[in-house]
């Protein structure tokens, strides 16, 4: 699926060989053991983590850039940077998932800095707002609301846009967003509150 597939196919081959050689191991390692092994660039652990996170990272990146091919390329770069960091001893300090999302976030920011403009996913491709097909006026109104929302998202601060993406497009919890953004849950609640207020203001007709 992604440009980095060839690398993780190779890792998968090595990992399967290693697992076949691990007598008596029928279950995958638990998460603490998995992360400890990944920190040593163990190919089995890295492959399992890739399988666990690749769809989540792709979804996050896609919601920020709105283009499937670009999201695939950036997702591949996320895991390449993950490998490079681990191999050079610059891996995560506390939360692996938060660290991985921050790599993705930084790549998205770098992309927009190069482009010198920002865009977001077409909300028609995101989970749709509820509408009544029996009422064409409501359908048209929802479409207008989507367009205003898409425009308003580009006017938020980067942190506000990120928390809206994580909480409402990715449907993550307050705790998960706090871990990814390296903030307290209270800070995420406050940031989300300001972001929603800003969205409401920008979406006023």
N, C-alpha and C positions, 0 to 999 in steps of 0.2 A: 504494500500500500504506500509506503513512504520511501523517500530516496535513500534512507539508511537501512533498508530491508536486508540488503546483501550482508551487511555487517552482523546483524542480529540473526540472520540465517546461519552464518558461520558460528556465532556464539551458541546458537541452539544445538548445532551438531556437536560442538565440544561439550556442551552441558549434558546432552543426552548420553554421551560416552562416559562422562564422569559419573552420572547418576547410575548408569548400569554397573559401574564398578564399585558403588557404595553399597556393600552387602547389608541387607536387612532394612534399608531405607525405602519405605513404601509411600510415605507422605512427604510433601514438600516441607522445607524448614519453616519454623514459625518466624514471625516478623522480626523480632530482635536478632535472632540468629541470621536471618536473611540479610539484614542490613549490615551486620558485623562482617559477614562474608563478602558482601558487595563492596564494603570499604577497603577490602584487600583485592579488589578487581577480580573476584571469583567469577568465572564466566557463567556458571549455573545460576548464581544469585542475580547477576546482572540481567540475564535473560528473563528470569521470573519477574523482576521489577519492571523490565520493559513491557512485558505482557500485561502487568497490572496497571500501568500508567499511560501507555501510549494512546489509548482512546480518550482518556480524560484530558491529556495535554493537547491532543488534536482538537477536541471540542472547544477547549478554552481559547486556543489560538484562532480557531475558525470564527468564533464569536467576536474576536477583536479585529480580524482583517477582512472577513466576509468573502474570501476567495479560496476555493477548495485546494487548488494546486499550490498556492502560496502557503496555505496552512500546512500542507503536507511537507513542503520544503523546510519551513520553520520548525515543524515538529522533529524532522530529521536532525536539524541543527541542535535542537535542545538535547537530544540523546548523545550526539557527538560531543557536545560540551560537557555533558555529564561524565562521559568516559574519560575525556581529557583531564577534567578536574580530579576525578578519583585517582587516575594513574599518576598525577603529579602531586598527590597528597593534599588537594584543596577541596575535599568533599564537604558534605554538610556538617554543621556543628551540633544542631539539636534535632530539627525535623527534616527528614528526607523529603517528604511531599512538599513542604513549604519551600525548601531549597529548589526543588525541581520546578515548581510553579514560578519561582522568582527568576530562574533561568529563562523560562518561556516569556515572562513579562518583560524582561530586559531585551530579549530578542525582538519582541513586538515594538518596543520603544525605539530600538535601533533602526528597525525597518521604517518607522514613520519619520524619524529624524532624517533618514536618507531621502525619503520621499517628500519631506517637508509638508506633509499634509496628513490628515487622519480620516479614516472611514470605519464604519462598523458593519456588522453582518446585516444583510437585508432581513428585516424582521419577518418578512413573509416566509423565510426559510427557518426561522426560529419557531418555538411553540406558539401557535397563533392565539390571538386574543379571542375570547368567546364571542361568537356572532350568531345571529339568527338568519338562516338562509331564507326563511319565509318573509323576511323584512328587508328589502333591498336598501332602504334608507340606513338601517343599522349597519349593513355590510359596507356601504360607502363611508359612513361615519367612522367605522373601525379602521378602514384603509387610511383615511385622513389622519386619524390618531397615530397609526403606525408611522406615517411619514413625519409627523411632528416629533414623535419619540426618537426616530432615527436622527433627525436634525438636532434635537436637544442633546443627545448623547455626545455629539462631537463638541459641544460647548462646555461640558463638565471638565473639572480638573482631572488629571490622570488617575489619582487615587479614587475619586468619586466614580469615574467610569469603570475602574477595576472592581470596586465593591459592587456596583450595579450588575456587572457581568457575572461575578462569582455568585452573588446572592439570588439574582432573578433570572439570568439566562442559564447559568450552570446549576442552579437550584441547590447550592451548598448551604450548610448551616452557618450560624454565626461563628461557632467554634472553628469550623473548617476554614472559613474566610480569614479569621484571626491568625490561624496557623500559617496560612499561605502568605498573608501580608505582613507577618511578623509584628502584629499588634495585639493588644489586649481585646477581649470580647467587648468591654465597655467602649473602647476606642472605635471598634467596628460599628457598634450600634450608633454612636454619635456620628461617624462618618456616613453611614447609611442614611440616617435621618437628614443630614445636610444635603446629601446627594438627591434624595427623593424630593426635598423642598426645591432644590435647584431645577430638577426635571420639571416639576410642576410649574415653576415660574417660566421656564423656557418654552413650555408647551401651551402657555396661555395664548388664545387666539388674538 
